[in-house]
C-alpha cells in the first residue's frame, strides 16, 4: 500500500510540474550567423531548372519582394554561385548542374533539390522561395522566469512532503486500528 501511494504521489508531482512550467524556451542569438540544418535531400524542396537556370525569389514574411539581396548558393560547404535579386526579388543562377544545394540570403537558408527539365518530378516547382524575417530565427517567445521555477519547486516540495507525511500518518493509524 505504501509503495503504491508513493508512486501516485510522484506521478501527481510530475503532472503538477508539467502543468506549472512552460516548455523550455529556445532563443536564437541576435547575430547574423546563418543557421542551417545539414543538407538532406528528404528535407529539400524540388525545383526544376528553367532554360538551364536555377531561379528563385526572396520575399519578407509578408510576401513583399526584396530587391538587391545577395543570394549565395552552396553545394555542401562549397560556394558555387552568387546572385543578386532584381526589383521583383527574383534571382537566377545559370550553368548549375542538377543536385542538392543550399541557397542563403541574410540569415535565411533553404535546401533545394535542383532538377533538369527532362527528369524533374511533377511536384517540382519552377523556382525556389526564400522567406526573410520571422522565419530566419525560430524559437519560443519569452523565457522561463527564475522566480516561477523557484515557486514551482516550492509547490512540488510541499506536495511531496505532504504526501509522504500523510502516508506515514495512514500507516500509523493502520497499525493502531489493527489488534
N, C-alpha and C positions, 0 to 999 in steps of 0.2 A: 504494500500500500504506500509505504514511504517513497519508494523509487518512482512509482507512477506519478505521485504528486510533484516530485522534484522535476520530472520530465515535463509535466504540464506547466509548471511554473516557469521553467526555462523557455518553453515554447511561447508562453504568454509574453515573457520579457522580450524575446526576439521579435515577436509580432509588434509589440509596442515600439521597439526601436525602429523597425521598418516603417511604421506609420509616422513617427515623430521626426526622423531625419530625412531630409531630401536626398535624392541621388547625388553622388559626388560631383561637384562642379568641375567642368573642364573648360579651361580658358586657353585660347590661342594667344601667343605673345603678340605684342604690338609691332614687332619688327617687320621688315619687308621680305623676310625669308619666304621662299616658296616651299610649301609642304605638300608632297605628293605621295601617293601610295606607289608601291612597286608596280611597274608596268605589267599588267596581267591581261592577256588577250580576252579572258572571260569578262572582264570589267570594262573593256573598251567599247566605245561606240563605233559602229561600222559606218565608214564614209567612202563613197565612190569618187574616184578622181574624174573630173570633167575636163576633157581635152588635155589630158596629161598633167593636170594641176590639182594639188591638194588645196582646197579653198575652205574658208570658214568665216565666221563673223564674231566680233567681240561686242557685247552689249553690257549695260549695267543691270542691276537687279530689277529695274522697272521695264527693261526691254529697249531702252534708248541706245542707239548705236554709238560707239565710242570711236571717234576719229583720231588718227595719229598715234595709236597704241602699237608698241613693238610686240611682235609675237615671235617667240623662239620655238623652233621645232627640234626635238631631240629624239634620237633613236638610242634607247638605253641612257647612258650618261654622255653620249657623244652628240654635240650640237651639229645638226646637219643643215639648218637653214634659219634665216631671219626674214621677217616681212613686217611691213607697217600697214595698219588699217587705213582705208580711204575714208571719205566723209560719211559713208554709209556703214562704217565699222567692218567692212569686208577686207579680208587679206587673202592672198593666194601664193602658193609656193610651187614653182614649176620644177620639172625634172626630178620628181621624188619617186622612188621606187615603191611598189606596194610593200606594206609591212606594218609593224606596230610602232606608233610614235606618241610622244607626249608634246602637246602644244601648250605653251606657257605665255601668259601676259600678266604683268604685275604680280600679284600674289595668288593668281588663279591658274590652275593647270587642269588639263583634261587628257585622258588616254584615248587614242583613236586607232582603230584598225583600218588602214587605208587599202582600198581595193582598186584594181584596174577595172575599166568599164565592162570588159568581157566576162569577168569571173565574179563580179560583186553579187552578194546575196540580195534578194528582193527587198530586204529590210534596210539596206544601206541608204543613208541619207546623202544628199547632194553636197552638203557642206558640214563642217564642224561648227560647234557653237560653244563659246566661252562666255560665261556669265560672271561679270566682275562684281565686286562689292560684297554683299552679305554672304555669298557662298564661299568667299575666299578664306574666311575664318569661321570654322564651325565650332560650336560648343554650347554649353548651357549658360543661360543668363544668370548672373549673380554668383555668389559663393556661399559656402557654409559659414555661418556666424559662430565664432568660438563660444559665445555665451549660450547659444542654442545647444551646442554639443555638451557643455558642462551641465546645463539644465536637464537635458535628456539623460545624461549619465546619472545624475542625482535621482531622477524619477525611476530609472531602471534599478539602481541600487536599493532604493526604498521598496520597490516591488519585490525584489529578490529577498531582502531581509524580512519583509512581511510574510512572504510565502514560507520561508524556512522557519520562522518563529511560529507561525500558525501550524505548520506541520509538526513541530516539536510539542506544542500545546495539545494538539489532537492525539499524539502518541501517548502523552502523559495521561490524558483523560481516558484513553482506551485502557491503559494499564490500571487506573483507579477503578473503573467500572467493572472490569473483569475480576471475578473472585480468585 
